[in-house]
């Protein structure tokens, strides 16, 4: 499973309402075609930030201008490429602002960067192919 976290601007209730509208008749997890599993994780009752270094949390706080207490976690099945589906969900979640992060770079991605295909440290958002290709050349798996 690959994972993307989205920190949408706005209230949690607005994000839940948007997910309910676009992915009706399901919740926790919401699913997209049985290939994306979408949940809201929070700091109080979930696992958000449990394995983050304090410096990473401080960078996130600085980038978005406050400390987020919740995020949307998107788990992507290994059965599919998932790039188009992830981009579709991120466009929905970040339409009013916010940032996303993936498993492949420490960069906090904005929607304009994702849509434009911005390259940071040699990778685009959710660029698992580029990440694995680069690491294969370094002796990684």
Protein Blocks (a to p, Z undefined) as FASTA:
>chain_A
ZZdddddedjfklmmmmmmmmmghiahiadeehlaccddddfklmmghklccfklmmmmm
mmnopacfbdcdddddfkbnolmmmmmmmmmmmmngccdddfkbcbdcdfklmmnopaee
hiaehilklmmmmmmmnopZZ
